[in-house]
Amino acid sequence: MRELELYFGPQHLGMVGNFSITLNVEGDRIIKATANPGFLHRGFEKLMEQRTWIQNFPLVCRINVVEPDHMELMYAMAVEKLAGIEIPERAQYIRSIYLELARVGSHLFGLWAYANMLGFDTVANWAMYHRDLILDLFEELTGGRVYHIYIWPGGVRRDFPEGFKDKIISTLHAIGSCVPDYDNTFFNNRIFYKRAKNIGKITHEEAIKMGAVGQVLRATGMKQDIRKIEPYAAYDQVEWEVPTRTDGDAYSRIWVVRDEMIESVHMIFKLLDKMPQGEAYTKIPNPFKWKIPGNETYVRCESSRGELGLYLVSNGEDKPYRAHFRTPSYNHGLTILEKALINESIADVGNIMISLYITAPEIDR
Amino acid sequence: MNNTGISLKEILLSSFDDIQAEVTDEQRLTVNCKKDSVVTVLSSLKNRGYNHLALISCLDWIKDNKLELIYILTSYTEESEKGKLNILVKTKIAREKAELHTVTSIFENAEPYERELHELYGIHFTGHPRLIPLFLEREYKIPPFRKDFDTKKYVEDVFDQVPFIKDKKGKK
């Protein structure tokens, strides 16, 4: 059969986000795939070199549109490490709770995209509605719905408002009570099984070789989570499990996402129970005259997509000398996607791409 | 403190004679090596179980006229002690005609990182399978992430060329 070249995205209906793949197809089969990023390249890392330490906060959270909170955490953690700032215990707990809420919100957003792609419009609308409930919580806590700029060097910007704890609990109960509905309509649905089983399969060895992180690695049976390996915030204070699956296909990956959401919600309840009283932030030097001693650091955390890192260098000035984000979608979108698409059909491109949890803004930065 | 880091440092110092290694804060080991020994150091680390390349980054030390490359490795195995350690392998190369051997044969996911550094810092990686542009759409005289690239001047030169509406014929 004749080999054709097909441009998939950024305008293609099956594409989510500003990303493009060039496919070489023979009939319906993909022979070769070439990822083509750059539609969202805004040069954030260069811009960060021209702004003061504190001015960079509104910038870093815009690197990943879907989950800005882990980006804030990374930058705050790196600045704290360079400047030697200690954060109070209560702030650690608030950070953990806030980040887990962000993880649930991001996973619901991912579920929306995935369900939409497979034609489960009802489930997609539920997921979007439930994400909106979490955004309402963020709005009350920080004043912003999507970009919060809440995590700050030395802690968080403000403590929980009065009655906020009860609001978190009631919102999470409202979402949790719908889990049986999600299961019946989507996760245990035969159509989902047929569309996702054995699609975009990656073995454990391949995943390790190509640098997979997050759900992609956990779906191949490995218990790998930075929150366990190198605990930050208050993740070492409570008991929780790392959900895994063994098949390494799209079906396993989406099930890991579902289990992780439920684990996160349980973790938030445990953290809320244990949360101590006290200050929510320590005082930092005057941000207008803040110079950080020359040094370098590499910090990492587990974002909702996998290992997120930041390499930050200071040369003793009031601005960073270099910042380089290591984002999970970078490996997934540029190395693994090209391999995972081979021998699949054109109809499954979006399916595989969203199950790998790729977001274009994170790749381009 | 951190035994994994200290013992690995001893092993590295005994097997290579032209490197410097030190355990910086808690879980970080910094290894400085020569340009030519990067590939051997990285492959020996990979054989010891540090099989995950997290990042390849670059720093432009314009005052010393050097570019510094940083390879960040960690271990993705079931051994949790190794996984805690992050290794920063560093090397310095000249800014003019910057050239280095690729590490794509050791780490498959190094490919896009090296393409990015080629584009943003103008480093040529010999032996790279496809050193083509990754993000940028225009041609640049100076690679844009180098410190001597003037962002403001570039924006003025490129985007201020578009004429204003009032200058056009027949319009106010």
Interface residues (C-beta under 8 A of the other chain):
Chain A: P37 G38 H41 G43 E45 K46 Q50 K81 I208 K209 M210 G211 L217 M222 Q224 K228 I229 E230 T297 Y298 R300 E307 G309 Y311 V313 Y321 R322 H324 R326 Y330 N331 L334 T335 D364
Chain B: D25 Q27 R28 N51 H52 L53 A54 L55 S57 L59 D60 I70 I72 Y76 E78 S80 G83 K84 N86 L88 F107 E108 N109 E111 P112 P133 L134 F135 L136 E137 P144 F145 T151
